[in-house]
């Protein structure tokens, strides 16, 4: 079970907040989509995803060689409430808006880059 300290320590990192913002807004995304949207190196994205997954904030599924992430549907209610309260903040954040624009204009979408 995630603790308050672990949750907010994870949220203290800007890249992890950006990942959570994208997943909150777009549901399930693959690593390659997050890599393009965040405009950072794939190993760095994977490292942050690993932190969030290890805390059970995210769940993942494999489809062949591809890995898809989403918010863990079993998150405690208080965690889900915090993420829901953050949506308007993220919607008004210029960096999050840029992330969303890169995601939406990504080549091979909506066909899925990793289908």
C-alpha positions, 0 to 999 in steps of 0.5 A, spaced: 500 500 500 502 506 498 504 511 503 503 519 503 510 520 503 511 515 497 506 518 493 508 525 494 515 524 493 513 521 487 509 527 485 515 532 487 519 530 480 517 534 474 517 529 469 513 524 473 508 529 474 508 530 467 507 523 466 501 523 470 498 528 467 498 525 460 496 518 463 490 522 467 488 526 460 489 520 455 488 514 459 493 508 457 499 510 453 505 506 451 513 508 452 514 510 445 508 515 446 510 518 452 518 518 450 515 523 444 510 527 448 515 528 454 521 530 449 526 526 453 530 520 452 527 513 452 531 510 458 529 516 462 522 515 461 523 508 463 526 510 469 521 514 471 515 509 469 519 504 474 518 509 480 511 510 479 510 502 477 514 500 483 509 504 488 503 501 484 501 508 482 501 505 475 499 499 472 502 496 465 500 491 460 505 488 455 503 487 448 508 483 444 514 487 445 511 493 447 509 496 454 503 500 455 502 504 462 495 507 465 494 509 472 493 503 477 485 502 477 486 500 484 489 506 487 487 508 494 481 513 493 485 519 496 491 518 491 485 518 485 482 524 488 489 528 488 490 526 481 483 528 479 484 535 483 491 536 479 487 536 472 485 543 472 492 545 474 495 540 469 491 543 463 493 550 465 500 548 465 504 550 459 509 544 459 503 539 460 500 543 454 506 542 450 507 535 452 499 534 449 501 537 443 507 533 441 503 527 443 497 529 439 501 530 433 506 524 433 507 520 427 503 514 426 498 516 431 492 514 432 494 508 428 499 507 434 506 507 433 507 500 436 501 496 434 
